[in-house]
């Protein structure tokens, strides 16, 4: 008998992200992984704007609440 490993369903949720404002760059960062209150793009150093995306939930283990 072979049993398949049960994989939990990944349910996306609305997540706050920061998108690069440069037309030549596609970088984005989750809000809970940003390094500053208003982050600069980690790829091209342009400004970033806050928006939302439907993404699987990911907790940042470095954040202490």
TORNUFI-109964 format. One line per 8 residues: their letters; for each residue x, y, z of N, C-alpha, C. Coordinates in steps of 0.2 Angstrom, whole numbers, always signed. Layout:
// residues N
a = X/Y/Z/X/Y/Z/X/Y/Z | ...
// end
This chain:
// residues 65
xxxxxxxx = +4/-6/+0/+0/+0/+0/+4/+6/+0 | +2/+11/-4/+6/+17/-4/+1/+23/-2 | +4/+27/+2/+0/+33/+4/+3/+39/+2 | -1/+44/-1/+1/+50/-2/+2/+55/+4 | +7/+59/+4/+7/+63/+9/+2/+69/+9 | -1/+70/+14/-7/+75/+14/-3/+82/+14 | -5/+86/+9/-2/+92/+9/-8/+97/+10 | -7/+101/+15/-12/+106/+17/-13/+111/+12
xxxxxxxx = -20/+113/+11/-21/+118/+6/-19/+125/+8 | -16/+128/+3/-13/+135/+4/-18/+140/+1 | -21/+143/+6/-26/+148/+5/-23/+155/+4 | -24/+158/-1/-21/+165/-2/-25/+170/+2 | -22/+175/+5/-25/+181/+8/-23/+187/+6 | -27/+193/+7/-25/+199/+5/-19/+201/+9 | -13/+203/+6/-7/+205/+9/-5/+211/+7 | -2/+215/+12/+0/+222/+10/+7/+221/+8
xxxxxxxx = +9/+224/+2/+15/+224/-1/+17/+231/-4 | +24/+231/-5/+27/+238/-8/+29/+236/-15 | +27/+240/-20/+29/+239/-27/+34/+244/-29 | +39/+243/-33/+43/+247/-36/+39/+252/-41 | +41/+258/-40/+37/+263/-45/+41/+264/-52 | +47/+261/-52/+50/+262/-59/+47/+257/-64 | +46/+260/-70/+43/+255/-75/+48/+250/-78 | +54/+251/-77/+59/+246/-79/+60/+240/-74
xxxxxxxx = +57/+241/-68/+58/+236/-62/+52/+233/-60 | +52/+226/-58/+46/+223/-56/+47/+220/-49 | +51/+223/-45/+52/+221/-38/+46/+223/-34 | +45/+219/-29/+40/+220/-23/+42/+217/-17 | +40/+219/-11/+42/+217/-5/+36/+216/+0 | +35/+211/+3/+29/+211/+8/+30/+216/+13 | +25/+219/+16/+25/+224/+21/+29/+221/+27 | +28/+215/+29/+31/+212/+35/+38/+210/+34
xxxxxxxx = +41/+211/+28/+48/+210/+27/+52/+216/+25 | +49/+222/+25/+52/+229/+23/+57/+230/+29 | +62/+234/+27/+67/+236/+32/+66/+244/+34 | +62/+247/+31/+61/+254/+33/+53/+256/+33 | +51/+261/+36/+44/+263/+36/+42/+264/+29 | +46/+268/+25/+45/+269/+18/+51/+266/+14 | +50/+260/+12/+56/+257/+9/+58/+259/+2 | +65/+259/+0/+67/+260/-6/+68/+253/-10
xxxxxxxx = +67/+253/-16/+67/+247/-20/+74/+243/-19 | +74/+237/-17/+81/+233/-15/+84/+232/-22 | +81/+232/-28/+85/+231/-34/+87/+237/-37 | +83/+242/-38/+85/+248/-42/+85/+255/-37 | +84/+254/-31/+84/+260/-26/+78/+265/-28 | +73/+264/-32/+68/+269/-33/+63/+269/-28 | +58/+274/-28/+53/+274/-23/+49/+268/-23 | +45/+266/-18/+40/+261/-18/+34/+263/-16
xxxxxxxx = +28/+260/-18/+22/+262/-16/+18/+256/-13 | +14/+257/-8/+10/+252/-4/+4/+250/-8 | +3/+244/-9/-3/+241/-12/-5/+234/-9 | -9/+230/-12/-11/+224/-9/-11/+218/-15 | -9/+212/-13/-9/+206/-17/-13/+201/-14 | -15/+196/-17/-18/+190/-15/-12/+185/-15 | -9/+183/-9/-3/+179/-8/-4/+174/-2 | -1/+169/-2/-1/+164/+4/+2/+168/+10
xxxxxxxx = +0/+167/+15/+2/+170/+22/+9/+167/+23 | +14/+172/+25/+21/+170/+27/+22/+175/+33 | +24/+171/+38/+26/+175/+44/+34/+177/+44 | +35/+182/+46/+43/+184/+47/+45/+182/+54 | +49/+177/+54/+52/+175/+61/+56/+180/+65 | +58/+186/+61/+63/+191/+64/+59/+196/+67 | +52/+197/+66/+48/+202/+69/+46/+200/+76 | +48/+204/+81/+46/+202/+88/+40/+207/+90
x = +34/+204/+92/+29/+208/+94/+28/+209/+101
// end
